[in-house]
Amino acid sequence: MILVKVLKRKDASSVIVAILVAMIVSQLLTFVTARWSAWLSGQGSRYGYATPGSGWKGEYLFPVVSALVQLLVLEIIVRLYIWVTSAVKK
């Protein structure tokens, strides 16, 4: 894959590609984990986002829970990737 070849280089193009890939992954993680975060923080929104006037849960709790859930999902994805790549190399 050409993206992997670009990311392995040590120049400005690899930094730009890495930033773009990180932005794409961030959007994906936000989309996937929004409902879980809303459910864990006690939000009643069916779309998974804090609604206006939802009080301290929407203002403070939801962003913290969302960040923690995103980190947890990212950790699981990285561990799964490491497990799969180690199984393929054997």
DSSP file with accessible surface (Angstrom, degrees, kcal/mol):
  #  RESIDUE AA STRUCTURE BP1 BP2  ACC     N-H-->O    O-->H-N    N-H-->O    O-->H-N    TCO  KAPPA ALPHA  PHI   PSI    X-CA   Y-CA   Z-CA
    1    1 A M     >        0   0  168      0, 0.0     4,-1.5     0, 0.0     3,-0.3   0.000 360.0 360.0 360.0 137.3    0.0    0.0    0.0
    2    2 A I  H  >  +     0   0  120      1,-0.2     4,-2.3     2,-0.2     5,-0.2   0.831 360.0  61.1 -69.4 -31.7    1.4    3.4   -1.0
    3    3 A L  H  > S+     0   0   71      1,-0.2     4,-2.5     2,-0.2    -1,-0.2   0.898 103.4  50.6 -62.5 -39.5    0.3    5.1    2.3
    4    4 A V  H  > S+     0   0   68     -3,-0.3     4,-1.6     2,-0.2    -1,-0.2   0.915 109.4  50.9 -64.8 -40.0    2.5    2.7    4.3
    5    5 A K  H  X S+     0   0  142     -4,-1.5     4,-0.7     1,-0.2    -2,-0.2   0.905 112.1  46.7 -64.3 -40.0    5.5    3.5    2.1
    6    6 A V  H >< S+     0   0   25     -4,-2.3     3,-0.8     1,-0.2     5,-0.3   0.910 110.7  52.3 -67.7 -41.2    4.9    7.2    2.5
    7    7 A L  H 3< S+     0   0   72     -4,-2.5    -1,-0.2     1,-0.2    -2,-0.2   0.795 103.0  59.0 -67.6 -26.7    4.5    6.9    6.3
    8    8 A K  H 3< S+     0   0  158     -4,-1.6    -1,-0.2    -5,-0.2    -2,-0.2   0.740  89.8  89.1 -74.2 -22.1    7.8    4.9    6.6
    9    9 A R  S << S-     0   0  123     -3,-0.8     2,-0.4    -4,-0.7    -3,-0.0  -0.353  77.9-132.9 -72.9 158.7    9.8    7.8    5.1
   10   10 A K        +     0   0  203      4,-0.1     2,-0.2    -2,-0.1    -1,-0.1  -0.477  67.4  96.1-111.0  60.4   11.2   10.5    7.4
   11   11 A D  S  > S-     0   0   70     -2,-0.4     4,-1.2    -5,-0.3     3,-0.5  -0.760  88.8 -85.2-137.7-175.6   10.1   13.7    5.6
   12   12 A A  H  > S+     0   0   71      1,-0.2     4,-2.3    -2,-0.2     5,-0.2   0.830 119.4  61.0 -66.2 -31.9    7.3   16.3    5.6
   13   13 A S  H  > S+     0   0   38      1,-0.2     4,-2.4     2,-0.2    -1,-0.2   0.886 102.4  52.0 -65.2 -35.0    5.0   14.3    3.3
   14   14 A S  H  > S+     0   0   13     -3,-0.5     4,-2.4     2,-0.2    -1,-0.2   0.878 108.6  51.3 -68.6 -33.3    4.9   11.5    5.9
   15   15 A V  H  X S+     0   0   83     -4,-1.2     4,-2.4     2,-0.2    -2,-0.2   0.930 110.8  47.7 -67.5 -42.6    3.9   14.0    8.6
   16   16 A I  H  X S+     0   0  104     -4,-2.3     4,-2.3     2,-0.2    -2,-0.2   0.933 113.3  47.4 -64.9 -44.2    1.1   15.4    6.5
   17   17 A V  H  X S+     0   0   30     -4,-2.4     4,-2.7     1,-0.2     5,-0.2   0.918 111.2  52.1 -63.8 -40.4   -0.2   11.9    5.6
   18   18 A A  H  X S+     0   0   45     -4,-2.4     4,-2.3     1,-0.2    -1,-0.2   0.907 109.5  49.2 -63.4 -40.2    0.0   10.9    9.3
   19   19 A I  H  X S+     0   0   94     -4,-2.4     4,-2.2     2,-0.2    -1,-0.2   0.926 112.0  48.2 -65.0 -43.4   -2.0   13.9   10.3
   20   20 A L  H  X S+     0   0   94     -4,-2.3     4,-2.1     2,-0.2    -2,-0.2   0.916 111.9  48.9 -64.0 -42.1   -4.7   13.2    7.7
   21   21 A V  H  X S+     0   0   55     -4,-2.7     4,-2.6     1,-0.2     5,-0.2   0.914 110.4  52.0 -64.2 -39.4   -4.9    9.6    8.7
   22   22 A A  H  X S+     0   0   59     -4,-2.3     4,-2.4    -5,-0.2    -2,-0.2   0.895 108.6  50.6 -64.1 -38.1   -5.2   10.7   12.4
   23   23 A M  H  X S+     0   0  102     -4,-2.2     4,-2.1     2,-0.2    -1,-0.2   0.908 111.1  48.5 -66.6 -39.2   -8.0   13.0   11.5
   24   24 A I  H  X S+     0   0  109     -4,-2.1     4,-2.2     2,-0.2    -2,-0.2   0.933 112.8  47.3 -65.7 -44.8   -9.9   10.3    9.6
   25   25 A V  H  X S+     0   0   58     -4,-2.6     4,-2.9     1,-0.2     5,-0.2   0.903 110.0  54.3 -64.3 -38.1   -9.5    7.9   12.5
   26   26 A S  H  X S+     0   0   58     -4,-2.4     4,-2.3    -5,-0.2    -1,-0.2   0.918 109.1  47.2 -62.3 -43.6  -10.6   10.5   15.0
   27   27 A Q  H  X S+     0   0  138     -4,-2.1     4,-2.3     2,-0.2    -1,-0.2   0.913 112.9  49.5 -63.9 -41.1  -13.8   11.1   13.0
   28   28 A L  H  X S+     0   0  104     -4,-2.2     4,-2.5     2,-0.2     5,-0.2   0.927 111.5  48.0 -64.3 -44.7  -14.4    7.4   12.8
   29   29 A L  H  X S+     0   0   14     -4,-2.9     4,-2.5     1,-0.2    -1,-0.2   0.905 111.4  50.7 -64.0 -39.7  -13.9    6.9   16.6
   30   30 A T  H  X S+     0   0   45     -4,-2.3     4,-1.0    -5,-0.2    -1,-0.2   0.923 112.2  46.9 -63.5 -43.0  -16.2    9.8   17.4
   31   31 A F  H  < S+     0   0  154     -4,-2.3     4,-0.4     1,-0.2     3,-0.3   0.920 116.2  43.9 -65.0 -43.0  -18.9    8.4   15.2
   32   32 A V  H  < S+     0   0   64     -4,-2.5     4,-0.4     1,-0.2     3,-0.3   0.891 119.6  39.6 -72.2 -38.0  -18.6    4.9   16.5
   33   33 A T  H  X S+     0   0    0     -4,-2.5     4,-2.4    -5,-0.2     5,-0.2   0.497  88.0  92.1 -95.4  -1.0  -18.4    5.7   20.2
   34   34 A A  H  X S+     0   0    4     -4,-1.0     4,-2.4    -3,-0.3     5,-0.2   0.914  88.7  45.9 -63.5 -43.7  -20.9    8.6   20.5
   35   35 A R  H  > S+     0   0  164     -4,-0.4     4,-2.4    -3,-0.3    -1,-0.2   0.904 112.9  49.9 -66.3 -40.9  -23.9    6.4   21.4
   36   36 A W  H  > S+     0   0  138     -4,-0.4     4,-2.6     2,-0.2    -1,-0.2   0.919 111.9  48.6 -62.6 -42.4  -21.9    4.5   24.0
   37   37 A S  H  X S+     0   0    0     -4,-2.4     4,-2.1     2,-0.2     6,-0.2   0.900 111.3  49.5 -64.9 -41.6  -20.6    7.7   25.6
   38   38 A A  H  <>S+     0   0    3     -4,-2.4     5,-2.8    10,-0.2     4,-0.5   0.910 112.4  48.1 -64.2 -40.8  -24.1    9.2   25.7
   39   39 A W  H ><5S+     0   0  200     -4,-2.4     3,-0.9     1,-0.2    -2,-0.2   0.933 113.0  47.4 -66.2 -43.1  -25.5    6.0   27.3
   40   40 A L  H 3<5S+     0   0   99     -4,-2.6    -1,-0.2     1,-0.2    -2,-0.2   0.835 113.5  47.8 -68.5 -31.6  -22.7    6.0   29.9
   41   41 A S  T 3<5S-     0   0    3     -4,-2.1    -1,-0.2    -5,-0.2    -2,-0.2   0.440 116.9-111.0 -91.0   1.5  -23.1    9.6   30.8
   42   42 A G  T < 5 +     0   0   47     -3,-0.9     2,-0.3    -4,-0.5    -3,-0.2   0.727  61.5 154.6  81.5  24.0  -26.8    9.4   31.1
   43   43 A Q      < -     0   0   21     -5,-2.8    -1,-0.2    -6,-0.2    -2,-0.1  -0.621  37.7-150.4 -84.2 143.7  -27.8   11.4   28.0
   44   44 A G        +     0   0   81     -2,-0.3     2,-0.3     7,-0.0    -1,-0.1   0.357  54.0 124.9 -94.7   7.0  -31.2   10.7   26.5
   45   45 A S    >   -     0   0   24      1,-0.2     3,-0.6     4,-0.2    -2,-0.1  -0.484  51.0-154.7 -72.6 130.9  -30.2   11.6   22.9
   46   46 A R  T 3  S+     0   0  181     -2,-0.3    -1,-0.2     1,-0.2   -11,-0.0   0.655  94.2  58.7 -78.4 -14.2  -30.8    8.9   20.4
   47   47 A Y  T 3  S-     0   0  142      2,-0.2    -1,-0.2   -13,-0.1   -12,-0.1   0.576 113.0-116.3 -88.7 -12.1  -28.1   10.3   18.2
   48   48 A G  S <  S+     0   0    1     -3,-0.6     2,-0.3     1,-0.3   -10,-0.2   0.677  76.1 110.4  89.4  17.5  -25.4    9.9   20.8
   49   49 A Y  S    S-     0   0  104    -12,-0.1    -1,-0.3   -11,-0.1    -2,-0.2  -0.921  75.7 -97.4-124.5 153.1  -24.6   13.6   21.3
   50   50 A A        -     0   0   37     -2,-0.3     3,-0.1     8,-0.2   -12,-0.0  -0.442  40.7-140.0 -67.1 134.5  -25.2   15.9   24.2
   51   51 A T    >   -     0   0   65     -2,-0.2     3,-1.2     1,-0.1     7,-0.1  -0.629  27.5 -90.1 -95.4 155.0  -28.3   18.0   23.6
   52   52 A P  T 3  S+     0   0  133      0, 0.0    -1,-0.1     0, 0.0     7,-0.0  -0.344 112.6  23.1 -62.0 140.6  -28.5   21.7   24.5
   53   53 A G  T 3  S+     0   0   87      2,-0.1     3,-0.1     1,-0.1    -2,-0.0   0.710  79.6 130.6  77.8  20.4  -29.8   22.3   28.1
   54   54 A S    X   -     0   0   35     -3,-1.2     3,-0.6     1,-0.3     4,-0.5   0.405  59.4-138.8 -88.6   4.8  -28.7   18.9   29.3
   55   55 A G  T 3>  -     0   0   44      1,-0.2     4,-1.8     2,-0.2     3,-0.4  -0.312  55.1 -22.5  79.3-156.7  -27.0   20.4   32.3
   56   56 A W  H 3>>S+     0   0  161      1,-0.2     4,-2.8     2,-0.2     5,-1.5   0.789 131.6  62.4 -66.9 -26.5  -23.7   19.4   33.8
   57   57 A K  I <4>S+     0   0   82     -3,-0.6     5,-3.0     1,-0.2    -1,-0.2   0.920 109.8  39.6 -65.9 -41.4  -23.8   15.9   32.2
   58   58 A G  I  45S+     0   0   10     -4,-0.5    -2,-0.2    -3,-0.4    -1,-0.2   0.828 121.5  44.1 -74.7 -32.0  -23.8   17.3   28.7
   59   59 A E  I  <5S+     0   0  131     -4,-1.8    -2,-0.2     3,-0.1    -3,-0.2   0.902 134.7   3.0 -79.4 -44.2  -21.3   20.1   29.6
   60   60 A Y  I  X5S+     0   0  164     -4,-2.8     4,-1.2    -5,-0.2    -3,-0.2   0.791 126.9  48.0-115.1 -44.8  -18.7   18.2   31.6
   61   61 A L  I  ><S+     0   0   54     -5,-1.5     4,-2.8     1,-0.2     5,-0.3   0.925 105.6  56.3 -72.8 -44.7  -19.4   14.5   31.9
   62   62 A F  H  ><S+     0   0   23     -5,-3.0     4,-2.8    -6,-0.2     5,-0.2   0.919 107.3  47.2 -58.5 -48.0  -20.1   13.7   28.3
   63   63 A P  H  > S+     0   0   66      0, 0.0     4,-2.3     0, 0.0    -1,-0.2   0.912 114.8  47.2 -62.5 -36.7  -16.8   15.0   26.9
   64   64 A V  H  X S+     0   0   87     -4,-1.2     4,-2.3     2,-0.2    -2,-0.2   0.945 114.9  44.9 -68.7 -46.5  -14.8   13.1   29.5
   65   65 A V  H  X S+     0   0   23     -4,-2.8     4,-2.7     1,-0.2     5,-0.2   0.911 112.4  53.3 -63.6 -39.9  -16.7    9.9   29.0
   66   66 A S  H  X S+     0   0   16     -4,-2.8     4,-2.4    -5,-0.3    -1,-0.2   0.920 109.3  47.9 -61.8 -44.0  -16.4   10.3   25.3
   67   67 A A  H  X S+     0   0   49     -4,-2.3     4,-2.3    -5,-0.2    -1,-0.2   0.918 112.9  48.6 -63.7 -41.9  -12.6   10.7   25.5
   68   68 A L  H  X S+     0   0  109     -4,-2.3     4,-2.2     2,-0.2    -2,-0.2   0.913 112.1  48.0 -65.8 -42.1  -12.2    7.7   27.7
   69   69 A V  H  X S+     0   0   14     -4,-2.7     4,-2.6     2,-0.2     5,-0.2   0.913 111.2  51.2 -66.0 -39.5  -14.4    5.5   25.5
   70   70 A Q  H  X S+     0   0   39     -4,-2.4     4,-2.5    -5,-0.2    -2,-0.2   0.914 110.5  48.7 -64.2 -41.1  -12.5    6.6   22.4
   71   71 A L  H  X S+     0   0  112     -4,-2.3     4,-2.4     2,-0.2    -1,-0.2   0.901 111.4  50.5 -64.4 -38.9   -9.1    5.8   24.1
   72   72 A L  H  X S+     0   0  107     -4,-2.2     4,-2.2     2,-0.2    -2,-0.2   0.937 112.2  45.8 -64.7 -45.3  -10.5    2.4   25.1
   73   73 A V  H  X S+     0   0   22     -4,-2.6     4,-2.5     2,-0.2    -2,-0.2   0.913 112.7  50.7 -65.1 -41.0  -11.6    1.6   21.6
   74   74 A L  H  X S+     0   0   64     -4,-2.5     4,-2.5    -5,-0.2    -1,-0.2   0.911 109.2  51.6 -63.8 -39.5   -8.4    2.8   20.1
   75   75 A E  H  X S+     0   0   91     -4,-2.4     4,-2.5     2,-0.2    -2,-0.2   0.921 110.5  48.6 -62.4 -42.1   -6.4    0.6   22.6
   76   76 A I  H  X S+     0   0  100     -4,-2.2     4,-2.5     2,-0.2    -2,-0.2   0.922 111.3  50.0 -64.9 -42.3   -8.5   -2.4   21.6
   77   77 A I  H  X S+     0   0   85     -4,-2.5     4,-2.5     2,-0.2    -2,-0.2   0.923 112.0  47.4 -63.4 -42.9   -7.9   -1.7   17.9
   78   78 A V  H  X S+     0   0   67     -4,-2.5     4,-2.6     2,-0.2     5,-0.2   0.925 112.6  48.6 -66.4 -42.9   -4.2   -1.4   18.4
   79   79 A R  H  X S+     0   0  165     -4,-2.5     4,-2.4    -5,-0.2    -1,-0.2   0.905 112.1  49.5 -63.8 -39.0   -3.9   -4.6   20.4
   80   80 A L  H  X S+     0   0   99     -4,-2.5     4,-2.6    -5,-0.2    -2,-0.2   0.917 110.7  50.2 -64.5 -41.7   -6.0   -6.4   17.8
   81   81 A Y  H  X S+     0   0  157     -4,-2.5     4,-2.7     2,-0.2     5,-0.2   0.925 111.5  47.8 -62.3 -44.5   -3.7   -5.1   15.0
   82   82 A I  H  X S+     0   0   99     -4,-2.6     4,-2.2     1,-0.2     5,-0.2   0.917 112.5  49.6 -62.9 -41.2   -0.6   -6.2   16.9
   83   83 A W  H  X S+     0   0  167     -4,-2.4     4,-1.8    -5,-0.2    -2,-0.2   0.925 113.1  46.1 -64.4 -44.2   -2.1   -9.7   17.5
   84   84 A V  H  X S+     0   0   65     -4,-2.6     4,-2.1     2,-0.2    -2,-0.2   0.924 113.1  48.5 -66.6 -44.8   -3.1  -10.1   13.9
   85   85 A T  H  X S+     0   0   40     -4,-2.7     4,-1.9     1,-0.2    -1,-0.2   0.878 111.5  49.8 -66.8 -34.0    0.3   -8.9   12.5
   86   86 A S  H  X S+     0   0   51     -4,-2.2     4,-0.9    -5,-0.2    -1,-0.2   0.862 110.8  50.3 -71.1 -32.8    2.1  -11.2   14.9
   87   87 A A  H  < S+     0   0   56     -4,-1.8    -2,-0.2    -5,-0.2    -1,-0.2   0.866 110.9  49.1 -71.9 -33.5    0.0  -14.2   13.9
   88   88 A V  H  < S+     0   0  114     -4,-2.1    -2,-0.2     1,-0.2    -1,-0.2   0.878 106.9  55.5 -72.6 -35.9    0.6  -13.5   10.2
   89   89 A K  H  <        0   0  179     -4,-1.9    -1,-0.2    -5,-0.2    -2,-0.2   0.745 360.0 360.0 -70.7 -22.6    4.4  -13.2   10.6
   90   90 A K     <        0   0  209     -4,-0.9    -3,-0.1    -3,-0.2    -4,-0.0   0.112 360.0 360.0 -73.1 360.0    4.6  -16.7   12.2
